Amino acid sequence: MKLAVLGANGMLGTDIMSACNNAGISANGYDLPEIDITRDEGGLDKIENCDWVVNCAAYTDVDGAEKEKGKAFDVNRDGVRRIAGWCRRSGVSLLHISTDYVFDGKSKTAYSENSRVNPLNIYGMSKLGGEEEIKSSGINYIIARTQSLFGANGRNFVRTILSRLGNGPEPLKVVDDQVSSPTYTVHLSDAILRLLNTGEQGIVHVSSSGECTWYQFACAIAAIIQPGVKIIPVTSNEYVRPAKRPAYSVLDKTLYTSWTGHVMPPWEDGLKEYLERIRS
Ligand SMILES: NC(=O)c1ccc[n+]([C@@H]2O[C@H](COP(=O)([O-])OP(=O)(O)OC[C@H]3O[C@@H](n4cnc5c(N)ncnc54)[C@H](OP(=O)(O)O)[C@@H]3O)[C@@H](O)[C@H]2O)c1
């Protein structure tokens, strides 16, 4: 199996490239400026012969998208349409990464692949647009929806908390009314390689086992790094950001497990492994 990874220098893309390297899977990585998926003449033809394109390239600034709607849609919907078109012309399958932000978060139970989508923010709308382009393209595809990623090669919540712990006289305030399943990009990369070997296609949900609020996640980080530090739980209304976030966006992984026979590790394991990695 040969892969082409788009967005290979990003947080997830970097770990997918490492996972391929460790597993002895041949993978070529591409990113800006070599390939710009927003340009018709952007060079998708530079992709070398492969069986799968794994697309991690995306506009990922959730708050920024509220002001840069055009840019978000250029990359996350129209760029994905170009990739799907290239895959169709080349007879190549596509594994595309999507997001829990296609849901509105009003559910009280984990979202399945068949749950109704209703994004609350521009980023979620643009990612949903990308999903729709793939579904209507006629190619073989897997759309892997995931959530709340943290990894060594990118900005993420864990890094933000680490930089703020013990900084300044004010205790850290973290929202306690948004529930998800924080997912380590190394665990997700392993899951993606498993998915490529299933022969299945369609939408599938992949994130850590378990769930927590951002406040609970921050407390778990602090318990390892700086036990005893005070963190204050706040509501989303007290911590207003440009983009609305779903209150509850836990993804149901039943289909992933039935396809792969694998259960995703708990978020607590991902956190410990990530902290060990960045501290070593
Ligand atoms: N991070 C999360 O919490 C999260 C949650 C759910 C789903 N996801 C999805 O997971 C995937 C990977 O996310 P990530 O966190 O690894 O994102 P990331 O670190 O921002 O990586 C995205 C990569 O895509 C590149 N890129 C941006 N615009 C491009 C374009 N026009 N053409 C080609 N490449 C372009 C970026 O380059 P530059 O850095 O130079 O812009 C970057 O290397 C994305 O599809 C994202 O929507 C992420």
The ligand as a Tripos MOL2 file, in Angstrom:
@<TRIPOS>MOLECULE
LIG
   48    52     1     0     0
SMALL
NO_CHARGES

@<TRIPOS>ATOM
      1 N1         -7.0670   20.0810   15.6910 N.am      1 LIG1
      2 C1         -8.2280   19.5780   16.0960 C.2       1 LIG1
      3 O1         -8.6060   19.6450   17.2820 O.2       1 LIG1
      4 C2         -9.1220   18.8740   15.1040 C.ar      1 LIG1
      5 C3        -10.3480   18.3540   15.5610 C.ar      1 LIG1
      6 C4        -11.1690   17.6930   14.6480 C.ar      1 LIG1
      7 C5        -10.7740   17.5410   13.3290 C.ar      1 LIG1
      8 N2         -9.5950   18.0760   12.9260 N.ar      1 LIG1
      9 C6         -9.2150   17.9060   11.5170 C.3       1 LIG1
     10 O2         -8.0350   17.1260   11.4810 O.3       1 LIG1
     11 C7         -7.2460   17.5050   10.3360 C.3       1 LIG1
     12 C8         -5.8220   17.8160   10.7690 C.3       1 LIG1
     13 O3         -5.8650   18.8690   11.7030 O.3       1 LIG1
     14 P1         -4.5490   19.4500   12.3970 P.3       1 LIG1
     15 O4         -4.9430   19.8550   13.7620 O.co2     1 LIG1
     16 O5         -3.4020   18.5370   12.1640 O.co2     1 LIG1
     17 O6         -4.3780   20.7700   11.5270 O.3       1 LIG1
     18 P2         -3.0730   21.6560   11.2140 P.3       1 LIG1
     19 O7         -2.0040   21.3780   12.2030 O.co2     1 LIG1
     20 O8         -3.5760   23.0490   11.0500 O.co2     1 LIG1
     21 O9         -2.6000   21.0710    9.8100 O.3       1 LIG1
     22 C9         -3.2570   21.3860    8.6150 C.3       1 LIG1
     23 C10        -2.2120   21.4310    7.5280 C.3       1 LIG1
     24 O10        -2.8580   21.7940    6.2920 O.3       1 LIG1
     25 C11        -2.0560   22.7820    5.6770 C.3       1 LIG1
     26 N3         -2.8420   23.6240    4.7840 N.ar      1 LIG1
     27 C12        -3.6090   24.7050    5.0830 C.ar      1 LIG1
     28 N4         -4.1340   25.2460    3.9660 N.ar      1 LIG1
     29 C13        -3.6860   24.4920    2.9290 C.ar      1 LIG1
     30 C14        -3.8590   24.5610    1.5220 C.ar      1 LIG1
     31 N5         -4.5580   25.5520    0.9530 N.pl3     1 LIG1
     32 N6         -3.2570   23.6310    0.7460 N.ar      1 LIG1
     33 C15        -2.4990   22.6580    1.3020 C.ar      1 LIG1
     34 N7         -2.2930   22.5330    2.6230 N.ar      1 LIG1
     35 C16        -2.8810   23.4490    3.4340 C.ar      1 LIG1
     36 C17        -1.5090   23.5850    6.8360 C.3       1 LIG1
     37 O11        -0.4130   24.3800    6.4260 O.3       1 LIG1
     38 P3         -0.1270   25.7750    7.2210 P.3       1 LIG1
     39 O12         0.1270   25.3900    8.6450 O.co2     1 LIG1
     40 O13         1.0640   26.3220    6.4950 O.co2     1 LIG1
     41 O14        -1.3770   26.5990    7.0670 O.co2     1 LIG1
     42 C18        -1.1270   22.4600    7.7950 C.3       1 LIG1
     43 O15         0.1530   21.9280    7.5130 O.3       1 LIG1
     44 C19        -7.9940   18.6640    9.6830 C.3       1 LIG1
     45 O16        -8.8140   18.1690    8.6580 O.3       1 LIG1
     46 C20        -8.8780   19.1990   10.7880 C.3       1 LIG1
     47 O17       -10.0370   19.8260   10.2850 O.3       1 LIG1
     48 C21        -8.7620   18.7300   13.7690 C.ar      1 LIG1
@<TRIPOS>BOND
     1     1     2 1
     2     2     3 2
     3     2     4 1
     4     4     5 ar
     5     4    48 ar
     6     5     6 ar
     7     6     7 ar
     8     7     8 ar
     9     8     9 1
    10     8    48 ar
    11     9    10 1
    12     9    46 1
    13    10    11 1
    14    11    12 1
    15    11    44 1
    16    12    13 1
    17    13    14 1
    18    14    15 2
    19    14    16 1
    20    14    17 1
    21    17    18 1
    22    18    19 2
    23    18    20 1
    24    18    21 1
    25    21    22 1
    26    22    23 1
    27    23    24 1
    28    23    42 1
    29    24    25 1
    30    25    26 1
    31    25    36 1
    32    26    27 ar
    33    26    35 ar
    34    27    28 ar
    35    28    29 ar
    36    29    30 ar
    37    29    35 ar
    38    30    31 1
    39    30    32 ar
    40    32    33 ar
    41    33    34 ar
    42    34    35 ar
    43    36    37 1
    44    36    42 1
    45    37    38 1
    46    38    39 2
    47    38    40 1
    48    38    41 1
    49    42    43 1
    50    44    45 1
    51    44    46 1
    52    46    47 1
@<TRIPOS>SUBSTRUCTURE
     1 LIG1         1 GROUP 0 **** ****
